[in-house]
Amino acid sequence: MIHLSQNEKVLMVLHRHWIVIVLKFLIGVILLTLPAVAAPFFPAAETASGISQVALWFFALIYLLAIMVIMFFFWIDYYLDIWIITSERIVDINQKGLFNRDVSEFMLDKVQDITIEIPNMAASLLRYGNIIIQTAGERSFAIKQVPRIYEAKNLILDYTKKQNVGAL
């Protein structure tokens, strides 16, 4: 999918931190347990509302299927969002849904500024954060919720200096 030039090599591959997907999955697990908690009340709901127990189980299974599909989409978005730092450029692959993705890249010699953001206490404790890269263009480039941010920043700066020295 990504074509490297002759002397280009992959230096680092970044995914989002695992805590990002764990929090979404935790909400999903809570939502998955709701039918199990409500199941003892199905016979009472049958007599009170006139809905058969088979219909209640059918809707509970549809609900479970919907939650599982949503959790699958969360996993796809988490797993396929990737940032690749090479010796010449940074490639951002942003998955949007199941069949839609954006791939953007910029050359390291265009980097002007790198900012590290630690958004909250959990990010500080788990050592992840955001890297915002300002390029020579008008647009800034964000690498969000990734571990090893200081290592990535230093790597980008080192190779940016090499690219700029090589251009002179």
N, C-alpha and C positions, 0 to 999 in steps of 0.2 A: 504494500500500500504506500509506503514511503520510500522514495527513491533517494539514495545517498550518492553524493558525488564521489569521485575517485578517491580523494584523500580524506573524506569526511568519515567520522566515526561517532557512534552513539556513546555519550558520556554518562547520561543519567536518564532514567525513566521514572516519572512520578505519577502516582495515583493518589486519590484522596485518602485521607487518614481513615483507618478502620472504624473509628468512633462515629463517623458520619453515617455509615450504613447501620451500625448497631442501634443507634437511637431510632431510626426509621423502622427497623425490624422489631424493636421492642414495642413500639406502638402497634405494629401489625400483629404481634403475638397477643397483645392485650385484646385487640379487636377479634382475633381468632378464638379466644376463649369465651367470648360473650355467648355464643349459642350453647356451649356446654354448661354455662352458668344458668341460662334460661331454660334448658331442656326439662328440668323438673316441673316447671310451670306450664309446660305444653298441655297436659291434660286439663288443667284448670282453664286455660285459654280456650280450649275446645268447647267446653260446656258454656263458658261465659259469652263467647262471640259467635259460636256456631261454625267456626273454621275447623275443618278436620285436622287431626294430628298428622296425617300424611301431607297435607298442604303446608303445615307449619314446618315439618322436616324438609320439604322441598325448598321452601323459602330460606331455611337455615343453610342448606347446602349451596344454594345460589349465592347467598351472602358469603359463605366461606370461599367459594370459587372466586368471587369478585375481589376479596381481600388478598387471596393468593396471587391473582393476576397483578394487582397493584404492587404487591411486594416484589414480584418478578420484574416489573418495570423499574422499581427502585434499584434492584440489583443490576439490571442492564445499564442504567444510567451511571451507577457507581463504578462498575467494572470497566466500561468502555470509555469513560472520560480519562484521558491520558495526556501527559505532557512529556515530550521527548526533547532532551537537551543534547544537541550534537556539537561537534567542534566548530560548526559554522552557523548554526541557526537553532531556533526553538520552534517546535511544532506542537500546536495545540489541537487535539482531537476532542471535540465536544459532542457527545451523543445526546440527541434530542429525540426521545421516543425510540421506537423499535427500528425504524428504517431511515431515520433522518439524522444526519450528523454534519457538523461544520468542522472543516479542517483549515486552520490558519497557521501561518508561519511568518517569521521575520528573521533577518540575518543578524548575527551578533554584533556586527560593526555598526548597526543602527541604534544600539542601546545607549541611552544617555543617563538614566537614573534607575536605581532599584530601591524599592521600599519594602520593608518587612512589616507586616501587621500581625499582632497577636490579639485576636478579637475578644477573648474572654479568659476567665480563670481556668476553665477546663482545657483550653488550648495551651495555656501556659504550663499546666501540669502534665499534659500528654505530649507536649513539644510538637505542636503543629501550628500552622498559620497560613497567611496569604503572602504571596510575593507579587508586588505590582511593579511592572517594568515600563518605564517611559521610553518610547522610541523617538527617533528623529521625526516621525510623522505626528499627526495630531492625536492619534489614538493611544491610550495606555493599554497594557496587556496584563491580565490578572491570572495568576496561578493560585487557585483557592483551595484551602483546607488540606494542605499537603504536609507530610512530615519532612524532616531533614531540610528545613527552609534555609538555615544558615549555610549548610553545605552546598545547596543549590545556588544560593546567592554568590558565594565565593567562587564557585565553578564558572558561573556566567560571567562574573567580573574578570576572572583570570583569562578566559578565552576571548572576552571583548577586548582586553588590552592586547592580546596576541593578534587579533584581527586588525586592530587599529595600528599597531606597530608594523604589521606586514603590509598595510595599505600605503604607508609612508615611503 
